[in-house]
Amino acid sequence: MASVIEAEIEKAFENKEFKVYFQPKVNMVSKKLYGAEALSRWIHPEDGIRAPGLYIPVLEEKGLITRLDMYMYEEVCRLKSEWKDKSYGHIPISINMSRKHIYNENFVDSLAEIADRYGVNRSEIDIEVTESVFMKDGSKLIDVINKLKSYGFLVSIDDFGSGFSALNMLKDINADIIKIDREFLEMSSDNIRGKKVIKNVISMCRDLKFDVITEGIETKEQAEFIKACGCVTAQGYYYSKPLPVDEFVEFSEKRIKTLLDCYTFRLNGDLKSEDGAFEGIISGEGLYYTRGIYNDSKALHFPGGITEKNTVHIPIHTIVNDSFSVAMWVKPEKLSFWGAAIYIKFETGFCAMIPLAREGKSDIRVRYSVEVNGWYDIFSKAVEENVWTHFAVTYDAKTEELSSFINGEKMKTLKDVPTNRFVKWIILGGDVFQPSFIGDICELKIYNEAKDYKYIKELYDNYVSDDRFLA
């Protein structure tokens, strides 16, 4: 078979028999299409689809693999130029590149020239290199990665965990994304010790500010496990097989339309999230529904009580990302010092939204318990009694910035706030330290990303500009 393939390769290039297939990368929490990996398929006029395992080794042996890489790269740029006005047109597309390219001094310049010729933003192109390249060409590859980054490309390290260089190379590379190898997932997720290894590898990568993608997700159980480890992006047959262009376009359009931007608990007569995926659980008694922010909506009234009592526990899987945002409407009936409207307990600390922390001041407080003095506070104006106030917080794990918002206006941004990870509890209407909140809460929104000022302002403006809004 190898000899047949070798004899037909040149004709395959001439007739453009190599086609681009795309395997989607999906945010497992929001269901959003994160991006895709471009994969080659040889569509033979007589044999049909020839799997890469048949022709890639032959191309490598004959020194033609770089030709296929560049052909695939240009095809991706061509397609992206056609998609530039589509809803999915600007998602990042990753393309595998052979180690042989790193000895070509013009490699990065050629990539830049092709992208620019098709009018493609370089930041939408993700160049994938395999971890194994570091075993032989580490220093040279680091130079190439640095040049790719300086030219504006994204860089992924593919097959992470498949070799022995993985942990050592993390300190040296300037990549954007680490892709957890499917074999590493399969080997490590079938016992307790292996699961701990994966969890801590993902945690370490995220501490180093890499995005993490897990390959080879084939079952719901694998997806839930990886999410619990702190990785929210994946690719694999559970979400989609590699698709030809027309099917990928159909998948993308459908996924964009069904995008779940956040988990919303309106508290408009029930405790369910708007999409029906989650439901809060009451802890205690005396909670009831009252009039909400609209003339035809409800809010949940919290009667107060001792620590943790008469509250609502929100399912912890609504927050699985290091970056997050929380926004809600609160109307305190009676303010008490340091009582939280919502309290998020992490494995390493907590985040609390406190309407009144000290005289005339509200607080967004983060506790990072790994540090003895790990207290981080944003004090701003207090939330008033018997007045509806839109209260929001965002945390960006990439920049380690914490921001506070009241009624759509940014109060302050605090820098160098360490990242807490792995949610243990989410308590609405109280915390584990102070008496519970007394008053009304509605329109709780939880995002697994840090929203910016513009988004929070528009969110607030959309509420207050609604004709049903009660001023």
N, C-alpha and C positions, 0 to 999 in steps of 0.2 A: 504493500500500500504506500509506503514511504517513497518508493521510486516513482510511482504513478503521480503522487502529489508533487514531487519535485519537478517532474516533467511538465506539469500543468500550471505551475505557479505563475510563470511569466504571462501566460495567456489570461490568467485570473486577474492580474493587475491591469492588463490592457483592456479587458472587458468590464472592469469594475465589478467583479463578482464578489469582492469583499464588501460587506454591508455593515453599517453601524446598528447595533442593538443597544437599548438603554435599560439598565436595571435601576428602578427607582430607589432612592434613599428617603425614608419616611421618618418624621418626628412621631414617635410612638405615643406621645401624650396628646398633642394637638391634632394628630392625623394629617398634618400639613406635609406636602411634598417638599422635602428639604433640598433635594438635588437628584443627580443620577450618575451612574458610572457608564461610560461608553465601552462597549465590548464588541469585538469583531466576530462576524459569522461569515463563512464562505458559502455563498449560495451557488452551488455547482449546477450547471444547466441540465445535467443528467442525474446526478446523485442527490440533488437537493441540498439541505443544510449539512455542511461538514463541521463537526465540532472542533473548537480550537485545539483540543488535545491531539488532533491528528496532524494539523499543519503548523502550529506554533513551533514545536521542536525542529521541524525541517527548516523553517525560516531562520531560526536561531543558528542552526548548524551551517546554513549557507550564507549567513551574514546579511540576511534580508529583513530581519525583524525591525530594524530602524526604518526601513522603507514603509512597512505596514504601519508602524507607530505614527509616522508623519502623515500618511494617507488618512488614517483615522482622525488625527488631529485636525486636518484641514476640512474633512467632512463635518466634524462637529462644529467648527467655526462657520462653515457654510450654512448649516442648519440653524445655528443660533442667529445668524444674520436674517434668516427668513422668519424667525420667531420673535423678533425684537418687539413687535407690537402685541404679542400674545401675553395672556396672564401668566404663563409659565416661562416666558421668554428669557427671564434673567436669573433663573435658578443656576447654581454652580454645577457644571458638568466635569466629572473627573475622567482623566485619560491616563492609561498606563504607559509608562516609558521604560524602555530597556536600559540596563546599566551601560550598554555600549555608547549611549548618547553622551555620557559624562566626559568622554575623551574628545568630543567634538567641540572645539572652541567656539563655533558659531551656533551651537545648539539653542541657547536661550534667545539669541538675536533672531534666529529663524522662527521660533515660536512667536516672538513679539511681532515680527513683520507680518506673519500670516494673520494673527488676531487683528492687527491694525488694518490690514487690507480688507477684511470682512466687517470692520466696524464693530468688533466684539470687545467688550470691556474685559481687560485681562483678569480682573478680580472675579470674573465668572468662570474662569478656567482653573481647574484643580489638577495639578500634575502629580500623579501617583508614582512613588518609587517604593520598591520593596525593601523591607527591613534587612533581608539577606545581603543586599548590596554593601551594607556597612561592614560586613565581615572581611571584604577584600579591598574596598575602595572608600573607606570611611572619610578620610580627610578630603579627598577629591570631591566626593558627593556633597559634603558640607559646603564646599565652595560653590558648587552648582546650585544648591538649595538657596544659599544666601543671594546669589545672583537672580534666581527666579523671584525671590521675595522682593528684591530691589526693583525688579521690573513690574511688580504689581500682581504676580500670579499667586494663587493659593498653592500650597504644597501639602500632600498627604503622605504618611508613611503607611504603606500597605502591609498586610500579613503580620502585624505586630504580635509578638508572642510565639512566632513559628521558629525562631532561632534563639541563639544564646547571647546575642548582642543587645537585646532589647533594652534592658534596664540601664546598661552602661551608656547607650547612645542618647538617652533622653536628655542628659545634661548638656549635650553638644549641639543638638539640631534646632534649627529655627523654623520648624514646620508649623502648620496650622492645625492639622488634623491627624489623629492616630486612629488607624483602623484595626480593631481587634480581630485577629485571624479566626476563621470558623473552626479550625482544628483545635486552637487553644480553648475556644468556647466548649467544644465537645469533650475535650479531655478534662477540663477543670470544673464543669458544672454538674458532674454526677456524684459528687461527695462533698461533705461539709468543708473539708480543708481546701478543696479545689475552688469551691464557691467563695471562700474567704480570700483566696488568691486573686480571683477575678475582681471581686469588690474592691480590694485594696489597690490593684493595678489601675483600675478605672479612677479611683479616688486620687492616686498619685498623678496620673496624667492630667486630671482636672486641676489639681493644685498647681501644676506647672502651666496652666492656662491653655492646654490643648483642647480642642473639641474632640470628642470621642464618638466613633461610629463602630457598631458591632456588625460584622458580616455573618452570613449563614444562619440568620434567624428563620427557623422552619416551623416552629410550633408556638402556640399561645403561651405555654409554660416558659419557654425560653425568653419570649418577649417580656413577660411579667418579671422574670428573674433579673434580666438585664436592666429593666427600668428600676427595680429595687436596688440595683448596684450603683445607680446614679448616671447611667447612660440612657439618653432619651432618643438617640437617632440610630437607625438600623437599616440594613438591607438584607434581603433573603426571600426565599420562596413563600414564606408566610405572608409577605406583603405583595410581592410580585416576582415572577420570573423575568429574565431579560426579554425585552419587548422590541419588535421591529418598530420603525419610526411611527407609522400610522397608529399602531396600538398604544405606543407610549403617549402620543398626543391625546388620544382618547382618555387614557388613564389620568394624564395630567389635568385635563379640563374637568374631569369628574372630581378629582381630588381637590382642586382649587375651589370648586363650587361648594363642596361639602366641608370646607375648612372649619374646624372648631377652634376659634381664636382663644377661648378661655372657658373656664368653668364658672357659670353664673348661678348663684343661689339667690333667687329673687325674694324668697321668704314671703311670697305673695299667697299665703294660705297653705303652703306645705314646705317641707325641708329638702325637696329634691333639687338637684342641679337642672338647669334648663334643658340639657340634652338627655336627661334621664339616666345618666351613667352612675351618679352618686346620690346619696341621701344622708343628711345629717341625723344625728341621734341625740335626743334630749337626755341630759343628765340632771335629774332633779324634778321639780314641779313648779307650777305657778306661771308658766309661760303661756301667752295667748296672742292672738293676732289683733292688730288695731289698724287704724288708717295709715297708709304709706305716704310716699312722696307725691303720688298722683291721686287725683280725685276718685279714681276707680281701682286703686291698688291697696295692698295691705303691707304691713310690716310686722315683724315679730317683736313682742314686748318681753323684755327680760326683767324679772321682779327683784333681782339682786339676791344675796344670800351669802353664806360662808364660802370660803375658798373652794373653787371648782364647782360649786353647786349651782343648780338652776341655769345651766349653760347648754350649749349645743356643740357636740363633737362633730367636726367636719372630717370626712374621710381623708386619711393622710396621703393617699395616692393622687390627690389633686395638686400636690407639689412634689415633683420628682427632680426638678432641675435646680442647679446651684443659683441661677439667676431667677428672680421671680418678682411679681408685682401683686399687690392686694389693694383693692379699692372698695369702699362701701359707704352707705349713708348711715349716719348715726344721729339720734336725737336723745341726749341724756335727759332723764327726768330729774336725777339727782347725781351730782358729780362727787366722787370721793377720790382722795389723793392716791395715785399710782394704780388704780384699778384699770385693767386692760379691757378694751372692747374686743380685741382678738389677740390670742397668744399662740405662737407657733414654736413648739419645742423641737429642737434638733438633737441629734446624737451628741453634738459638740457645743450646744448652747441654746439660745432662743432669740426670737424677734417678737416684740410686743408693740401694739398700737395703743397708746395711753391718752385718753382725752384730757386728763388733768393730772400732771405729774407733780407740779408744785405751783405755787400761787401765780395764776394767770398764764400758765404755760402747759401746752400739751407736749407729748414726747413720743418719738419713735426710738425705742431702745433695743439695741442688739447686745446680747451677752455671748462672748466667745470664751467658753470655760476652759479652753486649753491654756489660756493665759491668765495669770493671777489677777492682773489688772485689765482684763479684757471686757471693759464696759464702753459702749459706744452709744451716745445719745444725740438726737436732734431735738432740741427744745424750740418750740414756736408758740404762736398764740393758742390759747385754750379753746377747746370746743365748748360752745355755750349751752347752757341748760335750756330745754324745751325749744330748741331751734335745730332744724335739719341742717347737717353739715356733711359735705363730701370729704372723706378722710382717706388718704392714699399713701402708700409707700412703695418704692421700687428699690431693688438691689441688683446691681450688675456685677456678677462674679468675675467677669473679664477685667474690669477696671477697678473692682473692689470699692465701688461707690454706692452709698446709701442716700436716697433722696426722700424728702417728705413733701406732701402736697395737702393743702386745705382749700376747698372750693375752687379747684382747678389751678391754683397758683402754687408755684414751687416755693416752699419755705426755706429749704437749705439742702445742700449736698455735702455729705461727709465722706472724705476720702480715706483710703487705707483701712477699710473695715474688713477683717478676715472673713473668709467664707465658712459658714456653717453648712453641714451636710447631713442628709438622712433624717427626714421628718418622723418624729415619734408621736406627736399629738398636734391637733389644731383645735383650739378651744375658742368658740365664739361666745362672747359675753362674759369673759372672766379669765382668770389665770390660776396658777398654783401658789401665788403669794398673797394676794389681797382679796377682800370681799368682791363679789361678782357685780357686774355692770347693772345699773338700773336705767332702763329706758328702751328706746326702739332702735332696731337695726333692719335694714333691707338692702337689696341690690348689692350683695357681696359678690365681687368678681376676683377670681384668682387666675393669674397668668404665669406660665412657666417661662417667662422671659422678662427682661427689664424694659418697661415702657418709658418713653421719653416724655419731656414736658409737653410737647405738642399733642401727643396722644392723650395724656391725662386731661389737658385743657379741653380738647375736643369732646372727650367723654363727659366731662362736667357740663359743657355747653349744650350737648345734645339732650341731657336731662332737663336743664332749666329752660330750654327753648321749646320744649314740648308743651302744647296747649293744655295738657292735663296736669302739668306740674303745679303743685301748691306752693306758692311763694311764701 
